[in-house]
Amino acid sequence: MRQWRRRYPNPVPWVDDRANKACRRSEREWLARFEGLETLRRREVYALALWRLGGSAERMERAVEGITGPAEWGHARRSIKRALAATSPMTALEHLTGEQGIPGWGPVMASTVLAACRPAVFAVGDERTLRTLAALGLVDPTDPDEFGHAEWWPYLRASRHLSEVSGVPLRGVWQALWAAADDAPGLPGPVGRPVSRPPSPSPAG
């Protein structure tokens, strides 16, 4: 975890550890403004969307559509507040992505908000980190190229396990898994706990 984390956010040979460390420090200081918040302002949601989805015009557009007008934003703000107050990971996700959630939001955007505001409890979920966990044999995704609802709890559970055994904070685990994704095809195979899919998370999350 610690070796992979040193390669975040630029896992390429021409970016050294010192440069990556400076980027992580800057990102950590920026994300600190979201920690512990009970809800978010629209500009804060937009900033988080740009942070994680800015590289995909289609995903960015969908996420922003759900907070554009006064009515849309009012609903989104209430949904975010309910999600951040939830103790169950699945309930938190459902408040943001379910039938009564925010239109256009999927698990990637939802987990971004949850992880920014509750970094000790949630981790950002995306295809890159899912790919690494699958290569390690810690999750069994239904589609390795898509981070869907079914992947959220197994992904989060595996990330928490890695945080426990490595002593790396949950956000650091996400960074490490993200940086290692390009190496996923060459990873050694199953490690740690065997894969299993519980029907639902524990009530305490």
C-alpha positions in Angstrom: 0.0 0.0 0.0 2.7 2.5 1.0 4.7 1.9 -2.2 1.7 2.2 -4.4 0.6 5.3 -2.6 3.9 7.1 -3.3 3.0 6.8 -7.0 -0.3 8.7 -6.6 -1.5 10.8 -8.3 1.0 10.4 -11.2 2.0 6.8 -11.6 4.4 7.4 -14.4 8.2 7.0 -14.4 9.0 10.6 -15.0 7.2 11.9 -11.9 9.3 11.3 -8.8 8.1 10.6 -5.2 8.7 14.1 -4.0 6.5 15.6 -6.7 3.7 13.1 -6.0 4.1 13.8 -2.2 3.6 17.6 -2.9 0.5 16.8 -4.9 -0.9 14.6 -2.2 -0.3 17.3 0.4 -2.0 19.9 -1.7 -5.0 17.6 -2.4 -5.2 16.7 1.4 -5.3 20.4 2.3 -8.0 21.1 -0.2 -10.1 18.1 0.8 -9.9 19.1 4.5 -12.5 21.8 3.9 -15.1 19.1 3.3 -14.4 16.8 6.3 -17.2 16.6 8.8 -19.7 18.8 6.9 -23.3 17.9 7.2 -24.2 19.1 3.8 -22.6 20.9 0.9 -23.0 24.1 -1.1 -23.6 23.8 -4.8 -20.1 25.2 -5.7 -18.5 22.6 -3.4 -20.4 19.8 -5.2 -19.3 21.2 -8.5 -15.7 21.3 -7.3 -15.8 17.7 -6.2 -17.3 16.6 -9.5 -14.5 18.5 -11.3 -11.9 16.8 -9.1 -13.0 13.2 -9.9 -15.0 13.5 -13.1 -13.3 16.4 -14.9 -11.5 13.9 -17.2 -14.9 12.7 -18.6 -17.1 15.3 -20.2 -20.0 12.9 -20.3 -19.9 12.0 -16.6 -19.3 15.6 -15.6 -22.3 16.8 -17.6 -24.5 14.1 -16.0 -23.4 15.0 -12.5 -23.9 18.7 -13.0 -27.3 18.3 -14.5 -28.6 17.0 -11.2 -27.7 20.2 -9.4 -28.4 22.9 -12.1 -31.7 24.6 -11.3 -33.1 25.8 -8.0 -35.5 22.8 -7.7 -32.8 20.3 -8.7 -30.3 21.8 -6.2 -32.8 21.9 -3.4 -33.5 18.2 -3.9 -29.8 17.4 -4.3 -28.9 19.3 -1.1 -31.5 17.4 0.9 -30.3 14.1 -0.6 -26.6 14.9 0.3 -27.6 15.8 3.9 -29.5 12.5 4.3 -26.6 10.5 2.9 -24.0 12.1 5.1 -26.2 11.3 8.2 -26.6 7.7 7.2 -24.8 5.0 9.2 -25.2 2.2 6.5 -23.0 2.5 3.4 -25.8 1.1 1.2 -28.3 3.6 2.7 -25.9 6.4 2.1 -25.4 5.4 -1.5 -29.1 4.9 -2.1 -29.9 8.5 -0.9 -27.6 9.8 -3.7 -28.2 7.3 -6.5 -31.5 5.5 -5.9 -35.0 6.3 -7.3 -35.2 9.3 -4.9 -31.5 10.2 -5.4 -29.9 12.8 -7.6 -30.6 12.4 -11.3 -27.5 11.6 -13.3 -25.4 10.5 -10.2 -23.9 7.1 -10.1 -21.7 5.3 -7.5 -18.6 7.1 -8.6 -19.9 10.6 -8.0 -21.8 9.5 -4.9 -18.7 7.9 -3.3 -16.7 11.0 -4.1 -19.0 13.1 -2.0 -19.2 10.5 0.8 -15.4 10.0 0.9 -14.7 13.8 0.9 -16.9 14.4 3.8 -16.4 11.2 5.8 -12.8 10.0 4.8 -12.5 7.7 7.8 -15.6 5.8 6.8 -15.9 5.9 3.0 -13.5 5.6 0.1 -13.9 6.9 -3.5 -15.0 4.2 -5.8 -14.1 4.0 -9.4 -13.0 1.5 -12.1 -9.3 1.9 -11.5 -9.4 1.0 -7.8 -11.9 -1.8 -8.5 -9.5 -3.2 -11.1 -6.7 -3.4 -8.6 -8.8 -5.1 -5.9 -10.1 -7.6 -8.4 -6.5 -8.4 -9.4 -5.7 -9.0 -5.8 -8.7 -11.3 -5.4 -10.4 -9.2 -2.9 -13.5 -8.4 -4.9 -15.3 -10.2 -7.7 -16.9 -7.5 -9.8 -19.8 -8.2 -12.1 -18.1 -5.9 -14.7 -14.4 -4.9 -14.1 -14.9 -1.9 -16.4 -17.8 -0.4 -14.5 -18.1 0.6 -10.8 -21.7 -0.2 -10.2 -24.1 -0.4 -7.2 -23.3 -4.1 -6.6 -19.6 -3.3 -6.2 -20.0 -0.6 -3.6 -20.1 -2.7 -0.4 -17.6 -5.4 -1.4 -15.3 -2.6 -2.5 -15.6 -0.6 0.6 -15.3 -3.7 2.9 -12.1 -4.7 1.1 -10.7 -1.2 1.3 -11.4 -1.0 5.0 -9.7 -4.4 5.5 -6.6 -3.2 3.6 -6.5 -0.1 5.8 -6.6 -2.2 8.9 -3.8 -4.6 7.9 -1.6 -2.0 6.4 -2.1 0.9 8.8 -2.7 3.2 5.9 -5.7 5.5 6.2 -8.7 4.7 4.1 -8.0 7.7 1.8 -4.4 6.5 1.4 -5.7 3.0 0.5 -7.8 4.5 -2.3 -4.9 6.5 -3.6 -2.7 3.3 -3.6 -5.2 1.2 -5.4 -5.8 4.0 -7.9 -2.0 4.3 -8.6 -1.6 0.5 -8.9 -4.4 0.0 -11.5 -2.0 0.0 -14.5 -0.1 -2.8 -12.9 -3.2 -4.8 -12.1 -2.7 -7.4 -14.9 0.7 -8.3 -13.4 -0.3 -8.5 -9.7 0.4 -11.8 -7.9 -3.2 -12.9 -7.5 -5.4 -13.4 -4.4 -4.2 -12.1 -1.1 -5.8 -11.6 2.3 -9.3 -12.6 2.9 -11.2 -14.7 0.4 -13.8 -13.0 -1.7 -17.4 -13.1 -0.5 -20.4 -11.0 -1.2 -22.6 -10.4 1.9 -26.2 -9.6 1.1 -26.0 -6.3 3.0 -23.6 -4.3 5.2 -23.8 -4.4 9.0 -26.2 -1.8 10.4 -23.3 0.3 11.7 -21.7 0.4 8.3 
